[in-house]
Amino acid sequence: MAQVSLKNVYKIYPGEKGGDVAVVTDFSLEIDDREFVVFVGPSGCGKSTTLRMIAGLEEISRGDVSIGGRRMNDVPPKDRDIAMVFQNYALYPHLSVYDNMAFGLKLRKYPKEEIHKRVMDAAAILGIEPYLERKPKALSGGQRQRVAVGRAIVRQPKVFLFDEPLSNLDAKMRVQMRTEITKLHQRLQATMIYVTHDQVEAMTMGTRIVVMKDGLIQQVDAPLKIYRDPVNLFVAGFLGTPPMNFVKGTLTGRDGAIIFKEMQGGAVELKLGDRKAAAAYLGREVILGVRPEDCALVAPGETATSFQAVVELVEPMGAETYHYLQTGAHTMVSRSSATMHHGEAGQRQDFAIQAEKVHLFDPVTTNRIA
């Protein structure tokens, strides 16, 4: 079994002017056998450092890391039964693809027949059999990344660790490799931990996502659960393309309903219905969050709750269109199947927000108001 357990893990570096700097703070997480967990967050949030502590490449300042029930704090990386795929491929330029994949097994003195079988099996899985005699310099970026993944597969480890493996690839190749790694997980049924700053990779690949900021876990859950129910402003704004719109305003009561009114003369006014937790914020400032797909272009007078905004920019994407709006106090993005063209920018149009889909956030704590 390959459960990975992190309990109250810290990574602390000595500061330049004295004192300590915590890069990872009180990180606790239980990763189940065969699970695909993605660490996601902006650069510098501590996700790669956490992965390197699991691998044994960074010393753990405090706390415990266990793999398969065995405490790993003092176990050398080579004895942890993990395989890591790096951002820069880390291939030996003087060795062929075959020898790069076989190198780790040769060091561990596996029989030649076993090495050959494992390399050929991994090459077949990844579709790199035609390249086994080539040197890395004769391969494309995507092919090199396949070789790096193949080198990990032949190890048959308990845990696969991926440290932003696709960031050096172009957009099309990233999509292809993203799909292949997901299929690989389904085929191998291995425990995988994947680090990325790309929220699209996180949403599409992970069975669970760990959102990090400043060394702290913000939220851990299934991708769609985090997308639909973010715990705070950071998570809400980090996941989603285009990101969630945030509108400052106040809450008032009217005829038994709660009404959101955009501040500073903005055009957005929305009846929120019965929201018990929001009742405590009547007369106070809140932040309304709405996904672009929940703010649609509508015909004039089509709904009683629509508002007018100036369309500053139009981005036709094919099946849908992004509209960048000026409400009078805020800029918003609408993602709609309704078609507009570049030449129509600058016009005032009607938009409607789905009130049941919006979120409210406390501007002081930044937490979502349930």
Secondary structure by P-SEA (a helix, b strand, c coil): cbbbbbcbbbbbbbccccbbbbcccbbbbbbcccbbbbbbbccccaaaaaaaaaaccccccbbbbbcccccccccccccccbbbbcccccccccccaaaaaaaaaaaacccaaaaaaaaaaaaaaaccccccccccccccaaaaaaaaaaaaaaacccbbbbccccccccaaaaaaaaaaaaaaaaaaccbbbbbbccaaaaaccccbbbbbccccccccccaaaaaaccccaaaaaacccccbbbbbbbbbbcccbbbbbbcccccccccccccccccccccbbbbbbbccccbbbbcccccccbbbbbbccccccccbbbbbbbcccbbbbbbcccccccccccbbbbbbcccccbbbbccccccccc
